[in-house]
Amino acid sequence: MSLSCLPLRDRPARRLPQLLAGLFLYGCSVALLIRSQLGLAPWSVLTAGLARHLPLSFGTLTNLIGAAVLLLWIPLRQRPTLGTFANILTVGWSCDLGLGLLPGGLPPAARAGLLAAGILLNGFSIAVYVGARCGPGPRDGLMTGLTAATGRSVRSVRTALELAVLAAGWLLGGGVGPGTVLYAVAVGPVAQYWMPRFTHRDGPGPAPGRAAAVPTRRTRRPCAEPGPGPGR
């Protein structure tokens, strides 16, 4: 299953709405995690820490951090795509919208429910917008650029980045708690479960989540035996 960026001319009427819907839901999931008051994802901890010191909304700071991270792409020779700019412009305002609709100061049981819903929605939304294959967001692009520049594994680079922003956010007063640990453990499996159902295939293949039709004897076309290709 490939997650590389597809050309915009490839099924834009299906992929672009999926991209925007996924990013919108991602911002809403961040709002759920904030209102749970039980801990945030590492980048959100950094944003929450900055929000304690700057007269800006959480969503505005999210967008500004995304734009600042995008500047770090320049020495890494990373090229932004439509998905990169859509990420910067969509997630922040949808998060502010969710924060405006969700009440604060809820009892513990309700906050635990918001935490669970936020993690589930976050993993689902990642599968939706990543599956549109319109390019990485600024933070993911920074991770892949550093991976290429340093030669280290994606896992080690991602871990180092998230620990760094988590520590910076915690020092600024961002919300770290049991939800931070639960998010780190659970969001990956949730996204992995939904990813095959929303990832677009290369070319005009079947819709996401549907298996390709198996050719029958009547419809199967004769094909040549594979020859000794280049390098064989």
C-alpha positions in Angstrom: 0.0 0.0 0.0 1.7 3.2 -1.2 1.2 6.5 0.5 3.3 8.6 -1.8 1.8 11.8 -3.3 -0.3 11.3 -6.4 -0.6 14.0 -9.1 -3.5 16.4 -8.5 -5.0 15.5 -11.9 -5.6 11.9 -10.6 -9.3 11.9 -9.3 -9.3 15.4 -7.8 -13.1 15.4 -7.3 -12.7 12.4 -4.8 -9.3 13.1 -3.2 -9.6 16.8 -2.5 -12.8 16.6 -0.5 -11.3 13.6 1.4 -8.2 15.6 2.2 -10.2 18.6 3.6 -12.6 16.3 5.5 -9.7 14.5 7.1 -8.0 17.7 8.1 -11.2 19.2 9.5 -11.8 16.1 11.6 -8.2 16.1 12.8 -8.7 19.7 14.1 -11.9 18.6 15.8 -10.1 15.6 17.4 -7.5 18.0 18.9 -10.3 20.1 20.4 -11.7 16.9 22.0 -8.3 16.1 23.5 -7.9 19.7 24.8 -11.4 19.7 26.5 -10.6 16.3 28.2 -7.8 18.0 30.2 -6.1 14.6 30.5 -3.1 15.2 28.3 -2.3 16.1 24.7 -0.3 14.8 21.7 3.3 16.2 21.7 2.9 18.9 19.1 -0.4 20.0 20.8 1.5 20.2 24.1 3.9 22.7 22.5 1.0 24.7 21.1 -0.8 24.7 24.5 2.4 25.8 26.2 2.8 28.8 23.8 -0.9 29.6 24.2 -0.2 30.3 27.9 2.2 33.0 27.0 0.8 34.5 23.8 -2.5 36.3 23.3 -3.4 34.0 20.4 -5.9 31.2 20.0 -4.8 27.5 20.0 -5.8 27.2 16.4 -4.0 30.3 15.3 -0.8 29.1 17.0 -1.3 25.7 15.4 -1.3 27.4 12.0 1.7 29.6 12.8 3.7 26.6 14.1 2.9 24.8 10.9 4.2 27.7 8.8 7.3 28.0 10.9 8.0 24.3 10.5 7.5 24.7 6.8 10.5 27.1 6.7 12.7 24.3 8.1 12.0 22.4 4.9 14.2 24.9 2.9 17.6 23.6 4.0 16.3 20.1 3.8 15.2 20.6 0.1 11.7 19.5 0.8 9.0 20.7 -1.6 5.5 21.5 -0.2 2.4 20.2 -1.9 -1.3 21.1 -1.8 -1.7 18.8 1.2 1.0 20.8 3.0 -0.7 24.1 2.6 -4.2 22.6 3.2 -2.9 21.2 6.5 -1.7 24.6 7.7 -4.9 26.4 6.7 -7.5 23.9 7.8 -6.4 22.2 11.1 -6.1 25.4 13.2 -9.5 26.9 12.4 -11.3 23.6 12.7 -9.7 23.2 16.2 -10.9 26.6 17.2 -14.4 25.8 15.9 -14.4 22.6 18.0 -13.2 24.5 21.1 -16.0 27.0 20.6 -18.6 24.3 20.5 -17.4 22.0 23.3 -17.9 23.0 26.9 -15.1 23.0 29.4 -15.0 22.0 33.1 -16.8 18.7 32.6 -16.9 16.0 35.2 -14.2 13.2 35.1 -16.3 10.6 33.4 -17.2 13.0 30.6 -13.6 14.1 30.2 -12.5 10.4 29.9 -15.1 10.0 27.2 -13.8 13.1 25.4 -10.2 11.6 25.6 -11.3 8.3 24.1 -13.4 10.0 21.4 -10.5 12.4 20.6 -8.0 9.5 20.1 -10.3 7.5 18.0 -11.3 10.4 15.8 -7.6 11.5 15.6 -6.5 8.1 14.3 -9.5 7.9 11.9 -8.8 11.4 10.5 -5.2 10.6 9.9 -6.2 7.7 7.8 -8.6 9.9 5.9 -6.3 12.8 5.0 -3.1 10.7 4.5 -5.1 8.2 2.3 -6.0 11.1 0.0 -2.3 11.1 -1.0 -2.0 14.9 -1.5 1.3 15.2 0.2 2.6 15.5 3.8 1.8 18.1 6.4 4.6 20.4 7.6 5.5 18.2 10.6 5.5 15.0 8.7 7.6 16.6 5.9 10.1 17.8 8.5 10.4 14.2 9.8 10.9 12.7 6.3 13.4 15.5 5.4 15.5 14.9 8.5 15.3 11.1 7.9 16.8 11.6 4.4 19.4 14.1 5.6 20.7 12.1 8.6 20.3 8.6 7.2 18.6 7.5 10.4 15.3 5.6 10.6 11.9 7.2 10.5 11.2 5.8 13.9 14.2 7.3 15.6 13.8 10.7 13.9 10.1 10.9 14.8 10.7 9.8 18.4 13.5 12.5 18.8 11.3 15.2 17.3 8.3 14.4 19.4 10.3 14.1 22.6 11.9 17.5 21.8 8.6 19.3 21.2 7.0 17.5 24.2 9.8 18.7 26.5 9.6 22.2 25.1 5.8 22.3 25.5 5.9 20.9 29.1 8.5 23.6 30.1 6.1 26.2 28.7 3.2 24.8 30.8 1.5 22.6 28.2 -0.8 19.9 29.3 1.0 16.6 29.8 -0.9 13.7 31.4 -2.1 10.1 31.1 -3.8 11.1 27.8 -0.4 11.9 26.3 0.8 8.3 27.0 -2.5 6.8 25.8 -2.4 8.8 22.6 1.1 7.7 21.8 0.1 4.0 22.3 -3.3 4.0 20.7 -3.4 6.4 17.8 -1.1 4.4 15.5 -3.2 1.2 15.6 -6.4 3.2 15.1 -4.9 4.9 12.0 -3.5 1.6 10.7 -6.9 0.0 11.0 -8.6 2.6 8.8 -5.8 3.3 6.4 -6.5 0.5 3.9 -10.2 1.7 3.7 -9.3 5.2 2.7 -6.0 5.0 0.8 -6.4 5.7 -3.0 -4.6 3.4 -5.3 -2.3 4.4 -8.1 -4.1 5.0 -11.4 -7.8 4.4 -12.0 -8.1 1.4 -9.7 -11.0 0.4 -7.5 -12.3 2.8 -4.8 -10.6 2.7 -1.4 -11.7 -0.1 0.8 -12.8 -2.3 -2.1 -10.9 -5.3 -3.3 -10.0 -5.5 -7.0 -12.2 -7.8 -9.0 -10.5 -11.1 -9.8 -10.4 -11.8 -13.5 -12.3 -14.9 -14.6 -11.4 -17.2 -17.4 -13.8 -15.4 -19.7 -12.4 -11.9 -18.9 -8.7 -12.8 -18.4 -6.5 -11.5 -21.1 -3.6 -13.5 -22.4 -0.2 -12.1 -21.3 3.3 -12.8 -22.3 5.6 -14.7 -20.0 7.9 -12.3 -18.1 11.2 -11.9 -19.8 14.6 -11.2 -18.4 14.2 -7.5 -17.6 17.0 -5.0 -17.1 19.5 -6.2 -14.6 18.4 -9.8 -14.5 
